Amino acid sequence: MTALPQTVVRQIPFHRRVRQHREEIASPVEATPEIPAGRVPRLARLMALALRFEQLLQTGEISNYTQLAWLGHVSRARISQIMRLLSLAPEVQEDLLFLPHTLSGRDPIHLRQLLSVAAVLDWRQQLVLWEALQEKASAIASPRLPCDSKKPRSAGLFGSEPC
């Protein structure tokens, strides 16, 4: 038995519009977003990596730290260091993820400093240590002006000297 060819006829309305020559305005979707200057700090990247590793372990895609280390071409000890960031208080973890970009030079806070904060079990104490670490890092990062010194200023010829 052979199938007969079937034809469906349907009218589709089609109207051709004549466009006038206009200036094209770029839509906001086409505009490229501004890329912030600098680079994402290493601690922010490590915190994101720790969160991703935890997700992989929870879903069962990765079975243990050894497998993570093998896939990442690092040691198991390094994986343990990264995963210790998960023991930080949630506020500290959030602060780490949103650290400001490093414009030049080294990052002001390093993993070694943060692991000592993660070793403390009390989250309130971690917050105190984290704030102290941030203050220390900002003091090192910003140069001191001569007027910021703790020494009393000597009086000049006309009273105290301006800064």
N, C-alpha and C positions, 0 to 999 in steps of 0.2 A: 504494500500500500504506500502510495506516495503522498506527501503532504502538499497541499495546495498553498501557493504563496498568498499571504494575507497582507493587505495594505490598509493602513489607517490614515484617513485624511482628516486633518485638523487645521483650522485657520488660527493663526497666531497674529494678534495685532502688533504691528511694527511701525513706529513713527521715527523718522530720522530728524534729529534736531540739528539745526545749523548753529554752531557756536560762533559767537563773536570773539574777536581777539581781545583778551583781557590779560591783565597782569596776574600771574599765578602767585598766590599767597601760600607760603609753606604752612602746612598744618602742624599743630603742636606734636603730633605723633611722629612726624618725620624729623623733627629737630633732635639732634643727638644730645643726650644728657651730659651735663658738665661732670667731668671726672675730677674728684677732689685731688688736690696736690698731695704729694707724699706717698707713703706706703702704709699698708695696714700693719700695725705692730705685731711682732712675733707672738706675743701672749694672746692676742685676739685670735690669731690663726690656730694656735694650740688649743685654746678653749673650744673653738668650733670643732676642731678635730676630735677632741675628747667627747664632745656631745654626739658626734657622728659615730664614733667607735661604740659608744654606749648603745646607740640605736641599733647598730649592726649586731651587737651581742644579744640585745633583748629580742630581736626578731629571729635570731637563730641563723642568720646568714654567715656569721663568723662564730666559731665554737669557743675560742679561748684567746688569751693574750699572745700565745705562741704563734697562732695562725696570723694574728694581726701583725706581729713583728716580722714574720716571713714575708707577708704581702707588702709591707711598707719598707722592707730592706733596712730595718733598724733592729736594735737589740730588744729583748724582753724587758730589760731594765728601763729603757727609754719609753716603752709603751706604758710601763707602770708609773713613770714620772708624769706622763701626759694624763693618764687616767686619774692621778691623785688630784688634779684640778677639779674633779667632780665632787670632792669632799669640801669644797669652799662653800660659803654661804651663798644662797641664790642672788643676793644683792651684789656680792663681789663678782660672781660669774657674769651677771648682766653688765656690770661696769667694765669687765674685761672685754666683753664682746663689742662694746661701744667706745673703746679707747680712741682718742683722737689720733689721726694719722701722724706718722713720724715724717717730718719734712727733710731732715738731714741728720747724718750721724747715727749713733746707736740709739736703741730704745731706752727710755729712762728707767724702766722696770724690767728685771730679768726673771726668768723662771726660777732660778736658785733662791731669789728673795721671796718669791711667792710660795714656794714649797714649804718654807718655814711657817708661813701663815696657814697653809693647808694642814699642817701637822697639829694645829690646835683644834680640839674637838668642839669647843663652844663657839657658836656662830657670832654671838655678841662680841666676844673677844676677837674673833677674826675681823669683824668690822672695824674695831679699834685699831688693830694692827694694820689693816688695809689702808685706813685713812692716814696713819703715820707714815706708811710706805709711800703713799701718793705725795704727801707733803715733802718728804725727803727728796723724792724724785723731782718735784717741781722746783725745790730750792737749788738742786744741782743743775737743772736744765736752764734756769733763768740766771743770767749774770747779775752779780750784786753791783749796785751803784755805790759810789763813794759815800753818799748820804745815808745808805742803809747800814753803815757800820754801827756797832754798839758803842764805839768810843765817843766820849763827849766832844763836841766841836769846840775848838778854841776860838776865842773872840778875836776878831781881826781889828784893824784900825777903827772901823766904824761899827763895832758891835759884832753880832754873830754873822759869820760869812754865809751867804746864800749858796745853795747847792747848784 
